[in-house]
Amino acid sequence: MRDGFIKAAAGTPKIRVADCEYNAEQIIALMKEAAEQGVKVLALPELCVTGYTCGDLFLQDTLLQGAEDALSRILEETSTLDMLTAVGLPVRCQNELYNCAAVISKGRILGLVPKNHIPNYGEFYEARWFTSGEGLDSSVTLCGQYPDLYSSQLFVCEEMPNLTVGVELCEDLWAVMPPSTHLAALGATVILNLSASDEVAGKSAYRRQLVAGQSARLVCGYVYADAGEGESTTDLVFAGHNMIAENGALLAEKRFDTGLTVSEIDVDRLAFERRKMNTYDTQNTNWVRATFSLRAEETKLTRPIGKNPFVPEDHGDRQARCEEIFTIAALGLKKRLEHTRASCAVVGLSGGLDSTLALLITARAFDMLGRPRSDVLAVTMPCFGTTSRTKSNAQVLAERIGADFRTVDIGEAVRVHFRDIGQSMDDLSVTFENGQARERTQVLMDLANQRGGLVIGTGDLSELALGWATYNGDHMSMYGVNGSIPKTLVRHLTAYAAEEAQEADPQLTAVLRDILDTPVSPELLPPKEGEIAQRTEDLVGPYELHDFFLYYAIRWGFGPRKVFRLALAALEEDYGRETILKWLKNFYRRFFAQQFKRSCLPDGPKVGTLALSPRGDWRMPSDAVNTLWMRELETL
């Protein structure tokens, strides 16, 4: 439960139709199994106490009394479990019969939620037995208790207010206006769906889309528990298609099986996203609120936590995403080139990853415009730290792309400048480094002026987060195509371009792969024995870690403790606890200290879910203090 994680489960017991005693035994066993696994919120299928396929037996008092007796037994034998459970059964009220979810915890019935939309088409005949609960506001006597029978009920955890549960049943999700929409607007962060959806070919894909899509629309966790083995197969088969989704992402899924489907829903993450969205509607209409209590415990995480959250894990998804990003970035630059009527684009080409990606995007923009790639001027500017490897790669890359290529050795110009300001060539200080970076930017800007062109920025999102850019040097451009692309994704985009060029231009593939193998470096310090002496990740930390921190700390607003916990879950085997903590502290120090560089960024396209443009995603005062964040880090 700590850090907003709540372990939730969808359970499908193996049942017998109309055998309430047997079904109660199976439900109790499944609830106890769930509790042993640390589950705090459990959804069971629609009408699982009786079986969904009882037909006209639903009208008989014997079955209805058997269901009530079974629920009494379930309440008694699970009263010590630290868990909220929604279990399905028929409930009588004022000569009507309702298909209900009984929401129970520690021996109490917290409330009864009736099904609103009663299907009566195709293979479904529910209107023959059940009445819609829409608009119903009543209470009943059940198992010696007096629960509310009302569809607009919320169940709120006292220890964790962001855990607010709403319930709907099966067809309710398929309806034009699902009750879950209203419940989420009232504040429900987790929706439980008790379902008995029969299985036919192709239906599972549609059902999956519904569950994931509803969780995305409502910015909620969605737990879908489906009827399975034991239901009557006279005309239908039930597959126990259980799913857990969170804000559009499917966390866990099981089909053609009984038992538990378990994952963790991050309710604090959902609450953060809702706070950000000023279009997320809230309502204050009539509703019933019931509270329940859970012990605060550490939740063992089993949900997928990728090492590279900006990069899709599936190869097919990754390839499609790379193509999409190239297209979005190139379209942004295409528009800027058209609007400014630029005669050319000027790219400073270092032989490193970022400038390589900028050149690839620029070339694509010129293809979209129907203009020759020779209108792209690629400029390499060797100086004191340049190695033959990066210089050669820059030239070969420009030639394979078809860009106009030019070498401007800035060494003498920098020496003159250093003499003018009294900077010693032996003093390898920040002035020594930044003087070279600013000279390169001046060359690019002046060449653009000569040709009536635009300087294309090469700095990426990770560098912006860390402030790893020379102010008024590589920090500045006329349009920054990489500005919202993190370093880990820059690498995958370059690898994608290499793979795509394999057959048509193996030489281009070869140079791109060598660039991928080159250490990330600004090359501002003299080489050692001809090799790169200055490795960025030795100085600021591994970009894999920083991109992970950036995603969870800024995209999702998590505090340092939670970011650290997730980083340990995903990356501890690769880096170790102390290394992760060291660079996490460095991330927060640099992120706060370097905001002034982000406050005056050049324009550039947003291509993903996060950008740090002061005109887009991120607004932060440059003199904000990091005391609270650093204090939390010191407790780890």
C-alpha positions as CSV (number, residue, x, y, z in Angstrom):
1,M,0.0,0.0,0.0
2,R,2.9,2.4,0.5
3,D,3.8,4.8,-2.3
4,G,0.3,4.5,-3.7
5,F,0.5,0.8,-4.8
6,I,-2.5,-1.4,-4.1
7,K,-2.4,-5.1,-4.9
8,A,-5.6,-6.0,-6.7
9,A,-6.9,-9.2,-8.2
10,A,-9.6,-10.6,-10.4
11,G,-10.6,-14.0,-9.3
12,T,-12.6,-16.8,-11.0
13,P,-13.6,-19.7,-8.7
14,K,-14.6,-23.0,-10.2
15,I,-18.3,-23.3,-9.4
16,R,-21.3,-25.5,-9.8
17,V,-24.6,-24.1,-11.1
18,A,-27.1,-23.5,-8.3
19,D,-24.8,-25.2,-5.7
20,C,-24.4,-22.2,-3.4
21,E,-22.7,-24.2,-0.6
22,Y,-20.1,-25.5,-2.9
23,N,-19.6,-22.1,-4.5
24,A,-19.2,-20.5,-1.1
25,E,-16.4,-23.0,-0.3
26,Q,-14.6,-22.1,-3.5
27,I,-15.0,-18.4,-3.0
28,I,-13.7,-18.6,0.6
29,A,-10.7,-20.6,-0.6
30,L,-10.0,-18.1,-3.3
31,M,-10.3,-15.1,-1.0
32,K,-7.9,-16.7,1.5
33,E,-5.5,-17.4,-1.3
34,A,-5.7,-13.8,-2.4
35,A,-5.1,-12.6,1.1
36,E,-2.0,-14.8,1.4
37,Q,-0.6,-13.1,-1.7
38,G,-1.1,-9.6,-0.2
39,V,-4.2,-8.7,-2.3
40,K,-6.2,-5.8,-0.8
41,V,-8.9,-5.5,-3.4
42,L,-10.5,-8.5,-5.0
43,A,-13.3,-8.7,-7.7
44,L,-15.1,-12.0,-8.2
45,P,-17.5,-12.8,-11.1
46,E,-21.1,-11.8,-11.6
47,L,-23.6,-14.0,-9.8
48,C,-20.7,-16.4,-8.8
49,V,-22.5,-17.4,-5.5
50,T,-25.3,-19.1,-7.5
51,G,-23.8,-19.3,-11.0
52,Y,-24.8,-16.9,-13.8
53,T,-26.6,-19.6,-15.9
54,C,-29.3,-20.6,-13.4
55,G,-32.1,-19.5,-15.7
56,D,-35.6,-19.6,-14.2
57,L,-34.2,-21.0,-10.9
58,F,-33.4,-17.4,-10.1
59,L,-37.1,-16.9,-9.4
60,Q,-37.2,-19.6,-6.7
61,D,-36.9,-18.8,-3.0
62,T,-34.8,-21.9,-2.4
63,L,-32.0,-20.6,-4.6
64,L,-32.3,-17.0,-3.3
65,Q,-32.2,-18.2,0.3
66,G,-29.3,-20.5,-0.5
67,A,-27.4,-17.5,-1.9
68,E,-28.0,-15.4,1.2
69,D,-26.9,-18.3,3.5
70,A,-23.8,-18.7,1.3
71,L,-22.9,-15.0,1.7
72,S,-23.4,-15.3,5.5
73,R,-20.9,-18.1,5.5
74,I,-18.4,-16.1,3.3
75,L,-18.7,-13.1,5.7
76,E,-18.1,-15.3,8.7
77,E,-15.1,-17.2,7.4
78,T,-13.3,-14.3,5.8
79,S,-14.0,-11.7,8.7
80,T,-10.3,-11.7,9.6
81,L,-9.0,-11.0,6.1
82,D,-7.5,-7.6,5.5
83,M,-9.2,-7.1,2.1
84,L,-12.1,-5.5,0.2
85,T,-14.0,-8.0,-2.0
86,A,-16.9,-7.7,-4.4
87,V,-18.8,-10.9,-4.9
88,G,-21.9,-11.4,-7.2
89,L,-25.3,-12.7,-6.1
90,P,-29.0,-12.1,-6.7
91,V,-30.7,-9.9,-4.1
92,R,-34.5,-9.5,-3.4
93,C,-35.9,-6.1,-2.7
94,Q,-39.6,-5.0,-2.8
95,N,-40.8,-7.9,-5.0
96,E,-38.0,-7.2,-7.5
97,L,-34.8,-9.2,-8.1
98,Y,-31.5,-7.4,-8.7
99,N,-28.2,-8.7,-10.0
100,C,-25.9,-7.3,-7.4
101,A,-22.3,-7.0,-6.3
102,A,-22.0,-7.3,-2.5
103,V,-19.0,-5.3,-1.5
104,I,-17.7,-6.8,1.7
105,S,-14.8,-6.4,4.2
106,K,-14.0,-8.0,7.5
107,G,-17.4,-9.5,8.0
108,R,-19.4,-6.4,6.9
109,I,-21.5,-5.8,3.8
110,L,-20.4,-2.3,3.0
111,G,-23.0,-1.9,0.2
112,L,-24.9,-3.6,-2.6
113,V,-24.4,-2.3,-6.1
114,P,-27.1,-3.4,-8.6
115,K,-26.5,-3.9,-12.3
116,N,-28.0,-1.0,-14.3
117,H,-28.0,-2.3,-17.8
118,I,-29.8,-5.6,-18.2
119,P,-29.1,-7.3,-21.5
120,N,-32.0,-9.0,-23.3
121,Y,-30.7,-9.7,-26.7
122,G,-28.9,-12.6,-28.5
123,E,-28.0,-15.2,-25.9
124,F,-28.9,-13.0,-23.0
125,Y,-32.3,-13.1,-21.2
126,E,-31.6,-11.3,-18.0
127,A,-34.7,-9.1,-18.1
128,R,-36.7,-12.3,-17.7
129,W,-35.5,-12.4,-14.0
130,F,-33.7,-9.1,-13.1
131,T,-34.7,-5.5,-12.8
132,S,-32.4,-2.6,-13.6
133,G,-30.9,-0.9,-10.6
134,E,-30.7,2.5,-12.3
135,G,-32.2,5.2,-10.1
136,L,-32.7,2.7,-7.2
137,D,-32.1,4.1,-3.7
138,S,-33.0,1.6,-1.1
139,S,-31.7,-0.6,1.7
140,V,-32.4,-4.2,2.4
141,T,-32.0,-6.7,5.1
142,L,-29.3,-9.3,4.1
143,C,-27.4,-11.7,6.3
144,G,-28.7,-9.8,9.4
145,Q,-27.2,-6.5,8.1
146,Y,-28.8,-3.5,6.5
147,P,-26.7,-2.4,3.5
148,D,-27.6,0.3,1.0
149,L,-28.8,-1.0,-2.4
150,Y,-27.7,1.8,-4.6
151,S,-25.6,2.1,-7.9
152,S,-23.8,5.3,-7.0
153,Q,-21.7,4.0,-4.1
154,L,-18.1,4.7,-3.4
155,F,-16.0,2.7,-1.1
156,V,-13.1,4.7,0.4
157,C,-10.1,3.4,2.2
158,E,-9.5,5.3,5.5
159,E,-5.8,4.9,5.4
160,M,-5.4,5.6,1.7
161,P,-8.0,8.1,0.5
162,N,-6.7,7.8,-3.1
163,L,-8.0,4.2,-3.0
164,T,-11.7,4.9,-3.8
165,V,-13.5,1.9,-5.3
166,G,-16.6,1.9,-7.6
167,V,-18.4,-1.1,-9.0
168,E,-20.3,-2.0,-12.1
169,L,-21.4,-5.3,-13.6
170,C,-20.7,-6.8,-17.0
171,E,-23.1,-5.2,-19.5
172,D,-22.7,-1.9,-17.7
173,L,-19.3,-1.5,-19.4
174,W,-20.8,-2.2,-22.9
175,A,-23.5,0.5,-22.4
176,V,-23.5,4.0,-24.0
177,M,-23.1,5.6,-20.6
178,P,-21.3,3.1,-18.3
179,P,-21.9,3.7,-14.6
180,S,-18.1,3.7,-14.1
181,T,-18.0,7.1,-15.9
182,H,-20.2,8.6,-13.3
183,L,-18.3,6.8,-10.5
184,A,-15.0,8.0,-11.7
185,A,-16.3,11.6,-11.9
186,L,-17.4,11.2,-8.3
187,G,-13.8,10.2,-7.3
188,A,-13.5,6.4,-7.9
189,T,-9.9,5.6,-8.8
190,V,-10.4,1.8,-9.1
191,I,-13.4,0.3,-10.8
192,L,-14.4,-3.4,-10.2
193,N,-16.4,-5.1,-12.9
194,L,-18.1,-8.3,-12.0
195,S,-18.8,-10.0,-15.3
196,A,-20.2,-13.2,-16.9
197,S,-19.2,-12.6,-20.5
198,D,-19.5,-15.7,-22.6
199,E,-16.7,-16.6,-25.0
200,V,-17.1,-16.6,-28.8
201,A,-14.4,-16.2,-31.4
202,G,-13.0,-12.7,-31.6
203,K,-14.8,-11.4,-28.5
204,S,-11.8,-11.4,-26.3
205,A,-10.0,-8.7,-28.3
206,Y,-13.0,-6.4,-28.2
207,R,-13.4,-7.0,-24.5
208,R,-9.8,-6.2,-23.9
209,Q,-10.1,-3.0,-25.9
210,L,-13.2,-2.0,-23.8
211,V,-11.4,-2.6,-20.5
212,A,-8.2,-0.8,-21.5
213,G,-10.0,2.0,-23.2
214,Q,-12.3,2.6,-20.2
215,S,-9.4,2.7,-17.8
216,A,-7.8,5.3,-20.1
217,R,-10.8,7.5,-20.5
218,L,-11.5,7.5,-16.8
219,V,-7.8,7.6,-15.7
220,C,-8.5,4.7,-13.4
221,G,-7.6,1.2,-12.4
222,Y,-10.0,-1.3,-13.9
223,V,-10.3,-4.9,-12.5
224,Y,-12.4,-7.2,-14.7
225,A,-13.5,-10.5,-13.2
226,D,-15.1,-13.0,-15.6
227,A,-17.2,-16.2,-15.0
228,G,-15.4,-19.3,-16.1
229,E,-15.3,-23.0,-15.5
230,G,-18.4,-24.5,-13.9
231,E,-21.0,-22.4,-15.6
232,S,-23.6,-24.3,-17.6
233,T,-22.4,-25.2,-21.1
234,T,-25.9,-26.0,-22.4
235,D,-25.5,-23.2,-25.0
236,L,-22.6,-21.1,-23.8
237,V,-18.9,-21.3,-22.8
238,F,-17.3,-19.0,-20.3
239,A,-13.6,-18.5,-20.4
240,G,-12.7,-16.6,-17.2
241,H,-11.2,-13.7,-19.1
242,N,-9.7,-11.7,-16.2
243,M,-7.9,-8.4,-16.7
244,I,-6.4,-5.6,-14.7
245,A,-5.7,-2.3,-16.5
246,E,-4.5,1.1,-15.4
247,N,-4.9,4.3,-17.5
248,G,-4.9,2.4,-20.8
249,A,-2.2,-0.1,-20.0
250,L,-3.0,-3.8,-19.5
251,L,-1.1,-4.9,-16.4
252,A,-2.3,-8.5,-16.1
253,E,-4.5,-10.9,-18.0
254,K,-5.6,-14.5,-17.8
255,R,-8.0,-16.5,-20.0
256,F,-9.3,-20.1,-20.1
257,D,-8.4,-20.7,-16.5
258,T,-9.7,-20.3,-12.9
259,G,-7.9,-18.7,-10.0
260,L,-6.4,-15.3,-9.5
261,T,-5.0,-12.7,-11.8
262,V,-3.0,-10.3,-9.7
263,S,-1.2,-7.0,-10.2
264,E,-0.6,-3.6,-8.5
265,I,-2.6,-0.5,-9.3
266,D,-0.8,2.8,-8.5
267,V,-3.6,5.0,-7.2
268,D,-1.3,7.9,-6.4
269,R,-0.2,8.0,-10.1
270,L,-3.9,8.1,-11.1
271,A,-4.6,10.9,-8.7
272,F,-1.6,12.9,-10.0
273,E,-2.8,12.5,-13.6
274,R,-6.3,13.7,-12.7
275,R,-4.9,16.7,-10.9
276,K,-3.0,17.7,-14.1
277,M,-6.1,17.4,-16.3
278,N,-8.3,20.4,-16.0
279,T,-10.8,18.7,-18.3
280,Y,-11.3,15.8,-15.9
281,D,-14.9,16.4,-14.8
282,T,-15.9,16.0,-11.1
283,Q,-19.5,15.8,-9.9
284,N,-21.2,16.4,-6.6
285,T,-24.5,14.7,-7.2
286,N,-26.1,12.3,-4.8
287,W,-24.0,9.3,-3.9
288,V,-23.4,7.0,-0.9
289,R,-19.9,6.8,0.7
290,A,-18.8,3.8,2.7
291,T,-15.4,3.5,4.4
292,F,-13.2,0.5,5.0
293,S,-9.9,0.0,6.7
294,L,-6.7,-1.8,5.5
295,R,-3.4,-2.3,7.3
296,A,-0.6,-0.2,5.8
297,E,1.9,-2.7,4.4
298,E,4.7,-2.8,1.9
299,T,3.3,-4.0,-1.4
300,K,5.6,-6.4,-3.3
301,L,5.6,-5.2,-6.9
302,T,4.9,-7.7,-9.7
303,R,3.6,-5.2,-12.3
304,P,5.9,-4.7,-15.3
305,I,8.5,-1.9,-14.7
306,G,10.6,-1.4,-17.8
307,K,14.3,-0.3,-17.6
308,N,13.7,2.2,-20.4
309,P,10.2,3.7,-19.9
310,F,10.5,6.0,-22.9
311,V,11.2,3.0,-25.2
312,P,8.6,0.3,-26.1
313,E,9.8,-3.2,-25.0
314,D,8.2,-5.0,-27.9
315,H,10.4,-4.9,-31.1
316,G,7.4,-4.4,-33.4
317,D,6.0,-1.6,-31.2
318,R,9.4,0.0,-31.0
319,Q,9.9,0.0,-34.8
320,A,6.5,1.6,-35.3
321,R,7.2,4.2,-32.6
322,C,10.5,5.1,-34.1
323,E,9.0,5.7,-37.5
324,E,6.2,7.7,-35.9
325,I,8.7,9.9,-34.0
326,F,10.8,10.5,-37.1
327,T,7.7,11.6,-39.0
328,I,6.4,13.9,-36.2
329,A,9.8,15.6,-35.7
330,A,10.3,16.0,-39.5
331,L,6.9,17.5,-39.9
332,G,7.6,20.1,-37.3
333,L,10.8,21.1,-39.0
334,K,9.2,21.0,-42.5
335,K,6.6,23.6,-41.3
336,R,9.4,25.8,-39.8
337,L,11.4,25.6,-43.1
338,E,8.3,26.5,-45.1
339,H,7.3,29.4,-42.9
340,T,10.8,31.0,-42.7
341,R,11.5,30.3,-46.4
342,A,14.9,29.1,-45.3
343,S,17.3,28.4,-48.2
344,C,19.1,25.7,-46.2
345,A,19.4,24.0,-42.8
346,V,22.6,24.1,-40.9
347,V,23.5,21.1,-38.7
348,G,26.6,20.9,-36.5
349,L,27.8,17.4,-37.0
350,S,30.1,16.0,-34.3
351,G,30.0,12.3,-35.1
352,G,28.0,11.7,-32.0
353,L,24.4,10.4,-31.4
354,D,22.5,13.6,-31.0
355,S,23.8,15.4,-34.1
356,T,23.4,12.2,-36.1
357,L,19.7,12.0,-35.2
358,A,19.2,15.7,-35.9
359,L,20.7,15.2,-39.4
360,L,18.5,12.2,-40.1
361,I,15.4,14.1,-39.1
362,T,16.5,17.2,-41.2
363,A,17.1,15.0,-44.2
364,R,13.6,13.5,-43.9
365,A,12.1,17.0,-43.6
366,F,13.8,18.0,-46.9
367,D,12.4,14.8,-48.5
368,M,8.9,15.8,-47.4
369,L,9.5,19.2,-49.0
370,G,10.6,17.7,-52.2
371,R,13.9,19.6,-51.8
372,P,17.4,18.2,-52.4
373,R,19.3,17.0,-49.4
374,S,22.2,19.1,-50.6
375,D,20.3,22.0,-49.2
376,V,21.3,20.6,-45.8
377,L,24.7,22.0,-44.7
378,A,26.5,19.6,-42.3
379,V,29.4,21.3,-40.5
380,T,32.0,19.6,-38.5
381,M,34.2,21.8,-36.3
382,P,37.2,20.0,-35.0
383,C,39.0,21.4,-32.0
384,F,41.2,20.3,-29.1
385,G,39.1,17.3,-28.1
386,T,38.1,15.9,-31.5
387,T,39.2,12.4,-32.4
388,S,39.8,11.0,-35.8
389,R,37.0,8.5,-35.2
390,T,34.2,11.1,-34.7
391,K,35.6,13.4,-37.4
392,S,35.6,10.6,-39.9
393,N,32.2,9.4,-39.0
394,A,30.8,12.9,-39.4
395,Q,32.1,13.1,-42.9
396,V,31.0,9.7,-44.0
397,L,27.5,10.2,-42.5
398,A,27.1,13.5,-44.3
399,E,28.2,11.9,-47.6
400,R,25.8,9.0,-47.2
401,I,22.9,11.2,-46.3
402,G,23.6,13.5,-49.3
403,A,24.2,16.7,-47.4
404,D,26.6,19.4,-48.3
405,F,29.6,19.0,-46.0
406,R,32.0,21.5,-44.6
407,T,34.9,21.4,-42.2
408,V,35.6,24.5,-40.1
409,D,38.6,24.0,-37.8
410,I,37.9,26.3,-34.8
411,G,41.2,25.7,-33.0
412,E,42.9,28.9,-34.0
413,A,39.8,31.1,-33.4
414,V,39.4,29.6,-29.9
415,R,43.1,30.3,-29.2
416,V,42.7,33.9,-30.2
417,H,39.7,34.2,-28.0
418,F,41.5,32.7,-25.1
419,R,44.3,35.1,-25.5
420,D,41.8,38.0,-25.6
421,I,40.3,37.0,-22.3
422,G,43.5,35.7,-20.6
423,Q,42.5,32.0,-20.5
424,S,45.5,29.7,-20.3
425,M,45.6,26.7,-22.7
426,D,46.8,24.6,-19.7
427,D,43.8,25.5,-17.6
428,L,41.3,22.7,-18.7
429,S,38.5,24.4,-16.8
430,V,34.8,25.0,-17.7
431,T,35.9,28.1,-19.6
432,F,38.3,26.0,-21.7
433,E,35.4,23.7,-22.5
434,N,32.6,26.2,-23.0
435,G,34.7,28.5,-25.1
436,Q,34.8,25.8,-27.8
437,A,31.1,25.1,-27.6
438,R,30.2,28.7,-28.0
439,E,32.6,29.2,-30.9
440,R,30.9,26.3,-32.6
441,T,27.5,27.8,-32.2
442,Q,28.8,31.2,-33.5
443,V,30.1,29.4,-36.6
444,L,26.8,27.7,-37.2
445,M,24.8,30.9,-36.7
446,D,27.0,32.9,-39.1
447,L,27.0,30.2,-41.8
448,A,23.2,30.2,-41.5
449,N,23.1,34.0,-41.9
450,Q,25.4,33.7,-45.0
451,R,23.0,31.3,-46.7
452,G,19.7,32.5,-45.3
453,G,19.2,29.2,-43.4
454,L,18.2,27.8,-40.0
455,V,20.5,26.3,-37.4
456,I,19.0,23.0,-36.3
457,G,19.5,22.2,-32.6
458,T,20.9,18.8,-31.6
459,G,20.5,18.8,-27.8
460,D,18.2,16.1,-26.4
461,L,15.6,15.9,-23.5
462,S,18.0,14.2,-21.1
463,E,20.6,16.9,-21.6
464,L,18.0,19.5,-20.9
465,A,16.9,17.8,-17.7
466,L,20.5,17.7,-16.4
467,G,21.5,21.1,-17.9
468,W,24.3,19.3,-19.8
469,A,24.5,22.0,-22.4
470,T,26.6,25.1,-22.7
471,Y,24.5,28.2,-22.1
472,N,24.5,30.2,-25.4
473,G,26.5,27.4,-26.9
474,D,25.0,24.1,-28.0
475,H,22.1,25.1,-25.8
476,M,20.9,27.5,-28.5
477,S,19.6,27.0,-32.0
478,M,16.9,28.2,-34.4
479,Y,14.8,25.0,-34.1
480,G,15.6,22.1,-31.8
481,V,14.4,18.8,-33.3
482,N,15.7,16.6,-30.5
483,G,14.4,18.7,-27.6
484,S,11.8,16.3,-26.4
485,I,13.6,13.0,-27.3
486,P,15.5,11.4,-24.3
487,K,18.9,9.9,-24.8
488,T,17.8,6.3,-24.5
489,L,15.3,6.9,-27.3
490,V,17.9,8.8,-29.4
491,R,19.9,5.6,-29.3
492,H,16.9,3.4,-30.4
493,L,16.0,5.9,-33.2
494,T,19.5,5.8,-34.5
495,A,19.6,2.0,-34.3
496,Y,16.3,1.9,-36.2
497,A,17.7,4.1,-39.0
498,A,20.7,1.8,-39.2
499,E,18.4,-1.2,-39.5
500,E,16.2,0.4,-42.1
501,A,19.2,1.4,-44.3
502,Q,20.8,-2.1,-44.2
503,E,19.8,-3.2,-47.7
504,A,19.7,0.1,-49.5
505,D,22.9,1.6,-48.1
506,P,25.1,-0.8,-46.0
507,Q,27.8,1.9,-45.7
508,L,25.3,4.2,-44.0
509,T,24.3,1.3,-41.7
510,A,28.0,0.7,-40.9
511,V,28.7,4.3,-39.9
512,L,25.5,4.6,-37.8
513,R,26.4,1.5,-35.9
514,D,29.9,2.8,-35.2
515,I,28.4,6.0,-34.0
516,L,26.2,3.9,-31.7
517,D,29.3,2.3,-30.3
518,T,31.1,5.6,-29.7
519,P,31.1,6.8,-26.1
520,V,28.9,9.8,-25.5
521,S,31.1,12.8,-25.2
522,P,31.2,16.6,-25.9
523,E,34.9,16.1,-26.9
524,L,36.0,19.3,-25.3
525,L,39.1,18.0,-23.5
526,P,42.3,16.7,-25.4
527,P,42.2,13.0,-26.3
528,K,44.3,10.5,-24.6
529,E,46.4,8.4,-27.0
530,G,43.9,9.3,-29.7
531,E,40.9,8.1,-27.8
532,I,38.0,10.1,-26.3
533,A,39.1,11.4,-22.8
534,Q,35.8,12.9,-21.7
535,R,32.9,10.5,-21.2
536,T,29.7,12.2,-20.3
537,E,28.2,9.3,-18.3
538,D,31.3,9.2,-16.1
539,L,30.6,12.8,-15.2
540,V,26.8,13.1,-14.9
541,G,25.8,9.4,-14.6
542,P,24.3,6.8,-16.9
543,Y,21.6,8.1,-19.2
544,E,19.6,4.9,-18.7
545,L,19.2,5.9,-15.0
546,H,18.6,9.6,-15.6
547,D,15.9,8.8,-18.2
548,F,14.3,6.5,-15.7
549,F,14.4,9.2,-13.0
550,L,13.1,11.8,-15.5
551,Y,10.1,9.7,-16.5
552,Y,8.9,9.0,-13.0
553,A,9.9,12.2,-11.2
554,I,8.7,14.7,-13.9
555,R,6.2,12.9,-16.1
556,W,4.4,11.3,-13.1
557,G,5.4,13.6,-10.3
558,F,6.6,10.8,-8.0
559,G,8.7,11.8,-4.9
560,P,12.3,10.7,-4.6
561,R,11.5,7.7,-2.3
562,K,9.0,6.2,-4.9
563,V,11.3,6.9,-7.8
564,F,14.1,5.1,-5.9
565,R,11.9,2.2,-5.1
566,L,10.9,1.8,-8.8
567,A,14.5,2.2,-9.9
568,L,15.6,-0.6,-7.6
569,A,12.9,-2.9,-8.9
570,A,13.9,-2.3,-12.5
571,L,17.6,-1.6,-12.4
572,E,19.3,-2.7,-9.2
573,E,20.7,-5.8,-10.8
574,D,22.5,-3.7,-13.4
575,Y,23.7,-0.8,-11.2
576,G,23.4,-1.6,-7.5
577,R,21.6,0.3,-4.8
578,E,24.4,2.8,-3.9
579,T,25.0,3.7,-7.6
580,I,21.3,4.3,-8.2
581,L,21.0,6.5,-5.1
582,K,24.2,8.5,-6.0
583,W,22.9,9.4,-9.4
584,L,19.4,10.0,-8.2
585,K,20.7,12.7,-5.8
586,N,22.7,14.1,-8.7
587,F,19.6,14.2,-10.9
588,Y,17.6,16.3,-8.4
589,R,20.6,18.6,-7.8
590,R,21.1,19.3,-11.4
591,F,17.4,19.4,-12.4
592,F,16.7,22.2,-10.0
593,A,19.9,24.1,-10.6
594,Q,19.6,24.1,-14.4
595,Q,16.1,25.3,-14.9
596,F,17.4,28.7,-16.2
597,K,18.6,26.9,-19.3
598,R,15.2,25.4,-19.9
599,S,13.4,28.8,-19.4
600,C,14.7,30.1,-22.7
601,L,14.7,27.1,-25.0
602,P,14.3,27.5,-28.7
603,D,11.2,26.1,-30.4
604,G,11.0,22.4,-31.1
605,P,8.4,19.7,-31.6
606,K,7.0,17.6,-28.8
607,V,7.1,14.0,-29.9
608,G,6.3,12.1,-26.6
609,T,4.5,12.3,-23.3
610,L,7.1,14.6,-21.8
611,A,8.8,17.8,-22.9
612,L,10.5,20.6,-20.9
613,S,9.7,23.5,-23.1
614,P,8.6,26.6,-21.1
615,R,5.8,27.0,-23.7
616,G,4.6,23.5,-23.4
617,D,4.8,20.9,-20.6
618,W,7.0,22.5,-18.0
619,R,6.8,25.8,-16.0
620,M,9.2,26.1,-13.1
621,P,10.9,29.1,-11.5
622,S,14.6,29.1,-12.0
623,D,15.2,29.8,-8.3
624,A,13.0,27.0,-6.9
625,V,14.7,25.2,-4.0
626,N,15.2,21.5,-3.9
627,T,15.4,21.2,0.0
628,L,12.3,19.0,0.4
629,W,13.4,16.6,-2.3
630,M,17.0,16.3,-1.1
631,R,15.7,15.8,2.5
632,E,13.6,12.9,1.4
633,L,16.6,11.4,-0.4
634,E,18.6,11.6,2.8
635,T,16.2,9.3,4.5
636,L,16.7,6.5,2.0
